[in-house]
Amino acid sequence: MNTDPGVRQSERMGDMPNAGAPAPAGVPLELIAASLRRERRRTGLSLTEVARRAGIAKSTLSQLESGTGNPSLETLWAICVALDAPFSRLLDPPRPHVQVIRAGEGPTVAAADANYQATLLAACPPGARRDVYRITAEPGHPRLSAAHMAGVIEHVVLSAGRALIGVAGEPVELGPGDYICYPADLPHVFEALSPGTLAVLVSEHT
C-alpha cells in the first residue's frame, strides 16, 4: 500500500472496491471511531498529519474519531492509506493477543554441570520496561483490574495453586508452572481457585 503523502487522492482510490459508495452499512460509528484512534496511536501521527496525508480536513478526522459524522467509503479508505492500515482493520479490529504456555512447554536449555533448566517464556521487546511482582491470593472475591495505560502487557507464571487469569470475560484456568500473557490495557482478572495460590507477575510497559 502506497503511503506517499504526495500521491493524489484519485490515485489512492485506484484499488478501492466500489468507489463512490457510502460507508459500509450496519457498522457502528463507535467501532470505526475506536479503530481510527487505535491506528493513529499505533503510528504516532497527529490529527493534523493524518488529515494532511489523507487529503481531508482536520475537523473531519476529529469528528470521525469522536464517533460523529457520516464518513464515505472514499474518506475511510484515504485515512487507511495515510495510516498504512488495511481497510478491514476498521471494521474487524484485531482480537487481544493472549498467549498461554503450559508447564513443561516452551523452548528450554539445560545447564551442563547442574540440574538446572531455563525456559524462555517471553523476550523483552526493544524499548520496553518491566516491573516484577510476587502475587499471593486466596479463593473468594476475584481481583478485577481496570484497563491500564495503552500498550501495557502482563505476563503471569503460576507457581502454586490454581487461578483464573486473563482478559475479563475470557480468563484462562492455570495450574502450577503455567504461563499466560494478555493485554492489560483491557479490563482483566485474577481469581484464585485454591488456597495458597502464588504467582509471579511481570508488567511490561512500552
C-alpha positions in Angstrom: 0.0 0.0 0.0 1.5 3.3 -1.1 1.8 5.8 1.8 3.5 8.6 0.0 1.6 11.7 1.2 2.2 13.3 -2.2 0.1 10.8 -4.1 -3.1 12.4 -5.4 -6.4 11.4 -3.8 -7.7 10.0 -7.1 -4.7 7.7 -7.4 -5.2 6.4 -3.9 -8.7 5.3 -4.9 -7.5 3.1 -7.7 -7.6 -0.2 -5.9 -10.6 0.7 -3.7 -13.7 -1.5 -4.2 -17.0 0.2 -5.0 -15.5 3.7 -5.3 -18.2 6.3 -4.7 -20.3 4.0 -2.5 -21.4 5.1 1.0 -19.7 3.9 4.1 -20.4 0.2 5.0 -23.9 -0.2 6.2 -24.5 -1.7 9.6 -21.1 -0.8 11.1 -21.4 1.2 14.3 -19.7 4.6 14.1 -18.3 3.9 17.6 -16.4 0.9 16.2 -14.9 2.9 13.3 -14.0 5.8 15.7 -12.2 3.4 18.1 -10.4 1.8 15.3 -9.3 5.1 13.9 -8.0 6.3 17.3 -6.2 3.0 17.8 -4.5 3.0 14.4 -3.4 6.6 14.8 -1.9 5.9 18.2 0.0 3.0 16.6 1.6 5.3 14.0 2.3 8.1 16.5 0.9 10.6 13.9 -1.0 13.8 14.9 -4.5 14.5 13.7 -3.1 17.3 11.5 -0.6 15.0 9.8 -3.1 12.1 9.2 -5.6 14.6 7.8 -3.0 16.1 5.5 -1.9 12.7 4.2 -5.5 11.6 3.6 -6.4 14.9 1.9 -9.2 15.7 4.3 -10.0 18.4 6.8 -8.6 18.0 10.3 -12.1 18.7 11.7 -13.5 15.8 9.6 -11.0 13.4 11.1 -11.6 14.8 14.6 -15.4 14.1 14.1 -14.8 10.6 12.9 -12.6 9.8 15.9 -15.3 11.1 18.2 -17.9 8.9 16.6 -19.8 11.7 14.8 -20.3 12.5 11.1 -21.2 10.2 8.2 -18.0 9.0 6.6 -17.9 8.0 3.0 -16.0 4.9 1.8 -13.6 7.1 0.0 -12.8 9.1 3.1 -12.2 6.0 5.2 -10.1 4.4 2.5 -7.9 7.5 2.2 -7.4 7.5 6.0 -6.4 3.9 5.9 -3.8 4.7 3.2 -2.5 7.5 5.4 -2.2 5.2 8.4 -0.8 2.3 6.3 -3.5 0.0 7.7 -5.7 -2.4 5.8 -9.3 -1.2 5.4 -10.6 -4.4 7.1 -9.0 -3.4 10.3 -11.5 -0.5 10.7 -14.4 -3.0 10.5 -12.9 -6.1 12.2 -10.4 -5.0 14.8 -7.7 -7.5 15.8 -8.5 -9.5 18.8 -6.4 -9.2 22.0 -3.3 -11.3 21.8 -3.3 -13.9 24.6 -0.5 -16.5 24.8 -0.6 -19.5 27.2 2.4 -21.8 27.8 1.6 -24.8 29.9 4.1 -26.3 32.4 6.7 -28.4 30.5 6.2 -26.5 27.3 8.4 -23.8 25.7 12.0 -23.6 24.4 14.3 -25.0 27.2 18.0 -25.0 27.6 19.8 -27.2 30.2 23.0 -26.5 32.1 26.0 -28.8 31.6 27.1 -29.1 35.2 23.9 -28.7 37.2 20.3 -30.0 37.3 19.1 -26.7 36.0 16.9 -25.8 33.1 15.8 -22.4 31.7 12.6 -22.0 29.7 12.1 -18.8 27.7 8.5 -17.6 28.1 8.7 -14.1 26.6 11.5 -11.9 25.3 11.6 -8.2 26.2 10.9 -6.1 23.0 13.1 -3.1 22.3 12.3 0.0 24.3 10.1 -1.8 26.8 10.5 -1.8 30.6 9.1 -4.3 33.1 8.1 -4.4 36.7 8.1 -7.8 38.6 5.6 -8.7 41.3 5.0 -11.7 43.6 1.3 -12.4 43.8 -0.4 -14.3 46.7 -4.1 -14.9 46.5 -6.8 -16.9 48.2 -10.2 -18.1 46.9 -13.1 -15.6 47.4 -13.6 -12.4 45.6 -11.7 -12.1 42.2 -9.3 -9.3 41.7 -10.8 -7.2 38.9 -8.5 -4.6 37.4 -9.5 -1.7 35.3 -7.6 -1.1 32.0 -4.1 0.2 32.5 -2.4 2.7 30.1 -2.2 1.9 26.4 0.3 -0.7 25.5 0.7 -2.4 28.9 1.1 -6.2 28.7 1.1 -8.5 31.8 2.9 -11.9 32.0 2.0 -14.3 34.8 3.6 -17.6 35.8 1.6 -19.5 38.3 3.8 -21.1 41.0 1.3 -22.8 43.2 -2.4 -23.4 43.4 -4.9 -22.7 40.6 -6.4 -19.5 39.2 -8.4 -17.9 36.5 -6.3 -15.2 34.9 -6.6 -13.0 31.8 -8.8 -10.6 30.0 -12.1 -10.0 31.8 -14.8 -12.3 30.4 -12.2 -14.7 28.8 -9.9 -15.8 31.7 -7.9 -19.0 31.4 -7.5 -21.5 34.2 -3.9 -22.1 35.1 -2.1 -24.6 37.2 1.4 -24.7 38.7 4.0 -23.9 36.1 1.6 -22.5 33.5 2.2 -19.1 31.8 -0.1 -16.5 30.3 0.3 -13.1 28.8 -2.5 -10.7 27.9 -3.1 -7.0 27.1 -3.5 -5.2 30.4 -4.9 -2.1 28.6 -8.1 -4.0 28.7 -10.0 -4.9 31.9 -8.5 -8.1 33.4 -9.0 -10.5 36.3 -7.0 -12.7 38.7 -9.2 -15.2 40.6 -7.6 -17.7 42.9 -9.4 -21.1 42.8 -7.4 -22.9 45.6 -5.8 -21.9 48.9 -2.2 -20.7 48.8 -2.2 -19.6 45.2 1.2 -18.0 44.3 2.3 -16.4 41.1 4.9 -14.1 39.6 3.5 -11.2 37.6 5.6 -9.1 35.2 4.0 -5.8 33.9 5.6 -4.7 30.6 5.4 -1.0 29.6 6.3 0.1 26.1 
